[in-house]
Amino acid sequence: MQGTGWPELLRDYLKYCAYKIQYKQKGYLDLSREKFMYPTTLLPLLILVSEITPNKTIMPENRDLANYIQVARGQHLTDDTKTYIPLTKLPKQQRDASFVVEKIRRLAEDTEIAVENLNELIYIVEELIANIYEHSEFKEAYMFAQRYKNRGVMDLCFVDDGITIPRSFEKIGIIYNRDLHAEAIYNALHGLSSKREPGRGTGLKSVGRLVREGFEGEILIVSGFGAVYAAAKGEPLFITLLEETEFKGTLASIRVPLKKAVKSLYDFL
C-alpha cells in the first residue's frame, strides 16, 4: 500500500494506515521503533491511540514521541512551543474556535510568511475550520501543526469524525460509490459544493489553489474511502483506500514553505 515513489505527505498518511491495519490484525500497536512522525501520521494515530486501552500500545522508545502520545491520552498537558502546536480539540461552536487561528498565527511568528503572507495563511486555516463546522456534522475534531526550520516548511493537519465529503454530497442527491470517493474529494477541491446557494461553499477550492499555486505547497484530503493529493507540480493523485482503512470523517493536511509566496490573496479566490 505504501508506494515508495509517492510524495512524502501521502506516505505519511499511509504510514498511519499501516498502523491501523496492524491494530486490527494483531490487536495491539507496536510503536517502539518510531523516532519521529509528521502531523499527517501523528494526528490520526494520536486519536486512534486515545481509543485503545494503554496495555494494547507498545510506546515509542523515543521520549519526545512518547510524550506526544501521552498527550492524546490526557495524562498530562503539553504547551505550545515555537515549533509545534500539540493535539488541540476544536470546540463545539465555531464562534469559540478563534483560539486555534491564534495558535497558528503564533506558530508562524519569526518566519517570512508572518511578514509577507500571514493573511493568506490565516485564510487557509479559517476556511479549513469553516468547512468542518459547516459540512461535517462532527462530534469531535482536532488539529495538530508543526514547523520545520531546517526544511523550511510548516505542516498543518485537521481531522474530524463527521459525515465525510461523499456523504455530504449524497445529502443533495449527488451519489459517489466507494470507488469514487476520491473523485468526490477532487470535485470539492474544484468548486463542487453541497451548499445549494450560488457562490457558496467554494472555500475548499480557494484553499487548494492558494496552497498549490500561491504557496507552491501540497495538500492532502482523505475522506471515506478516498484520498486526493495535489501539489504545485504534477498531476493530482487519487487513492482508493482499503476496507480496513476507511477514514470515518475527513482529514485535511497541508504543507507550505516558510517563505514569501503569493502577491495577493485575491488572485486565488
C-alpha positions in Angstrom: 0.0 0.0 0.0 2.9 2.4 0.7 4.4 3.4 -2.7 8.0 4.4 -2.2 7.8 6.8 -5.1 4.8 8.6 -3.7 5.1 12.1 -2.2 6.1 12.3 1.4 2.8 13.8 2.6 0.9 10.9 1.1 3.3 8.4 2.5 2.9 9.9 5.9 -0.8 9.2 5.8 -0.3 5.7 4.5 2.0 5.0 7.5 -0.9 5.7 9.7 -3.0 3.3 7.6 -0.3 0.6 8.1 -0.6 1.0 11.9 -4.4 0.9 11.8 -4.2 -2.4 9.9 -1.6 -3.7 12.4 -4.0 -3.0 15.2 -7.0 -4.6 13.5 -5.0 -7.7 12.6 -2.9 -8.2 15.8 -4.9 -6.4 18.4 -2.1 -4.1 19.5 0.1 -1.2 18.3 3.9 -1.6 18.3 5.3 1.9 18.0 8.6 1.1 19.7 10.8 1.8 16.7 9.3 5.1 15.8 11.5 8.1 16.3 9.6 10.8 14.6 6.3 11.4 12.9 4.9 14.3 10.8 1.4 15.6 11.7 -0.3 13.7 8.8 0.7 10.4 10.5 0.7 11.6 14.1 -2.7 13.3 14.4 -4.9 10.4 13.3 -2.6 8.0 15.2 -3.0 10.0 18.4 -6.7 9.8 18.0 -6.5 6.0 17.4 -4.2 5.5 20.4 -6.6 7.5 22.6 -9.3 5.0 21.8 -7.1 2.0 22.7 -6.5 0.7 26.2 -3.0 1.5 27.3 -1.9 -2.1 27.5 -2.6 -2.5 23.8 0.1 0.0 22.8 3.8 -0.5 22.9 5.1 3.0 23.3 8.0 4.5 21.3 11.4 4.3 22.9 11.9 7.9 21.7 11.0 10.1 24.7 9.7 13.1 22.7 7.4 10.9 20.6 6.2 9.0 23.6 5.3 12.4 25.2 3.1 13.3 22.2 1.2 10.1 22.7 0.7 10.7 26.4 -1.0 14.0 25.5 -3.6 12.1 23.4 -4.5 10.0 26.5 -4.9 13.2 28.6 -2.3 12.0 31.1 -0.7 15.4 31.1 -0.7 18.6 29.1 2.0 19.9 26.7 2.1 23.6 26.0 2.5 25.2 22.6 6.1 25.8 21.6 7.9 27.8 18.9 7.9 24.7 16.7 4.7 22.9 17.2 1.1 23.0 18.4 0.1 19.7 20.1 -3.1 17.9 19.7 -5.8 20.5 20.0 -9.5 19.8 20.2 -11.9 22.1 18.3 -14.8 23.4 20.4 -18.4 22.6 19.6 -19.3 26.1 18.4 -17.4 27.8 15.5 -17.5 31.1 17.3 -15.3 29.6 20.0 -12.6 28.4 17.6 -10.7 31.7 17.1 -8.1 30.5 19.6 -7.0 27.8 17.0 -6.3 30.6 14.5 -4.3 32.5 17.1 -2.2 29.4 17.9 -1.2 29.1 14.2 -0.6 32.8 14.0 1.9 32.5 16.8 3.5 29.4 15.3 4.2 31.4 12.1 6.0 34.2 14.0 9.6 34.9 13.0 9.1 33.4 9.6 8.9 35.0 6.2 5.3 34.0 6.0 4.5 36.2 9.0 5.9 39.2 7.3 4.7 38.7 3.8 1.8 36.2 3.7 0.2 35.9 7.1 -3.2 36.9 5.9 -3.1 34.2 3.2 -2.0 31.5 5.7 -4.8 32.6 8.1 -7.3 32.5 5.3 -6.4 28.8 4.6 -6.8 27.9 8.3 -10.1 29.8 8.7 -11.5 28.1 5.6 -10.5 24.6 6.7 -12.0 25.2 10.1 -15.2 26.6 8.5 -15.5 23.5 6.3 -15.5 21.3 9.4 -18.3 23.3 11.1 -20.4 23.9 8.0 -20.3 20.5 6.4 -19.0 17.7 8.6 -21.6 17.4 11.4 -18.7 16.3 13.6 -18.8 15.1 17.2 -15.1 15.6 17.6 -12.5 17.5 15.6 -8.8 18.1 16.2 -5.8 19.9 14.8 -2.0 19.5 15.0 0.7 21.7 13.5 4.4 21.8 13.3 7.0 23.9 11.6 10.4 22.7 10.5 13.1 25.4 10.3 15.7 23.2 8.7 13.3 22.1 6.0 11.7 25.5 5.7 8.1 24.2 5.8 5.1 24.1 8.0 2.6 21.2 8.3 -1.0 21.8 9.4 -3.4 18.9 9.9 -7.1 18.9 10.7 -9.3 15.8 11.4 -13.0 15.4 12.1 -15.2 12.4 12.7 -18.1 13.8 10.6 -20.2 12.5 7.7 -17.3 12.7 5.0 -17.3 14.7 1.8 -19.0 11.9 -0.3 -21.9 11.7 2.2 -22.2 15.5 2.3 -22.8 15.4 -1.5 -25.2 12.5 -1.0 -27.5 14.7 1.1 -28.2 16.8 -2.0 -28.6 13.9 -4.4 -25.0 13.6 -5.8 -24.1 9.9 -5.2 -20.5 8.6 -5.2 -20.0 4.9 -4.6 -16.9 3.9 -2.5 -14.7 3.6 -5.6 -15.4 7.2 -6.5 -14.9 8.8 -3.1 -11.6 10.3 -4.3 -13.4 11.8 -7.3 -15.8 13.4 -4.8 -12.9 15.0 -2.9 -11.3 16.1 -6.2 -14.6 17.8 -7.2 -14.9 19.5 -3.9 -11.4 20.9 -4.4 -12.5 22.2 -7.8 -15.6 24.0 -6.6 -18.4 21.5 -6.3 -20.4 22.2 -3.1 -23.1 20.6 -1.1 -24.5 24.1 -0.5 -27.3 24.9 -2.8 -26.9 28.7 -2.8 -24.9 30.0 -5.8 -21.4 31.2 -5.0 -21.4 29.4 -1.6 -19.2 26.5 -0.4 -16.2 27.2 -2.7 -13.8 27.7 0.2 -12.0 24.4 -0.3 -11.4 25.3 -3.9 -9.7 28.6 -2.8 -7.7 26.7 -0.2 -6.5 24.2 -2.8 -5.5 26.9 -5.3 -3.8 29.1 -2.6 -1.8 26.2 -1.2 -0.7 24.8 -4.6 -0.4 27.8 -6.8 0.2 30.6 -4.3 2.5 29.0 -1.7 3.6 26.2 -4.1 2.8 23.8 -1.3 1.0 20.5 -1.0 -2.5 19.4 0.1 -3.9 16.0 1.0 -7.6 15.4 1.7 -8.8 12.0 2.9 -12.5 11.2 3.4 -14.3 7.9 3.5 -12.6 5.5 1.1 -10.9 8.2 -0.9 -7.7 10.3 -0.8 -6.5 13.1 -3.1 -3.0 14.6 -3.1 -2.2 17.7 -5.1 0.9 19.9 -5.3 2.2 22.8 -7.4 3.8 20.5 -9.9 2.5 17.2 -11.4 -1.0 15.7 -11.7 -3.1 15.1 -8.6 -3.0 11.6 -7.2 -6.2 9.6 -6.5 -6.2 6.8 -3.9 -9.0 4.3 -3.0 -8.5 3.1 0.5 -8.9 -0.5 1.7 -11.9 -1.6 3.6 -9.9 -1.7 6.9 -8.5 1.8 6.4 -11.7 3.7 5.6 -11.5 7.2 7.2 -14.7 7.8 9.1 -14.6 11.5 8.7 -12.2 13.9 6.9 -8.5 14.6 7.2 -7.1 17.8 5.6 -3.3 18.2 5.7 -1.3 20.9 4.1 2.5 21.6 3.8 3.5 25.1 2.9 7.0 26.6 2.5 8.1 29.2 5.1 9.0 31.8 2.5 7.3 34.6 0.7 4.7 33.2 -1.6 1.8 35.0 -3.2 1.3 38.6 -4.1 -2.3 38.8 -3.3 -4.9 36.5 -1.7 -7.5 37.7 -4.1 -5.6 36.3 -7.1 -6.6 32.8 -5.9 -10.2 33.2 -4.9 
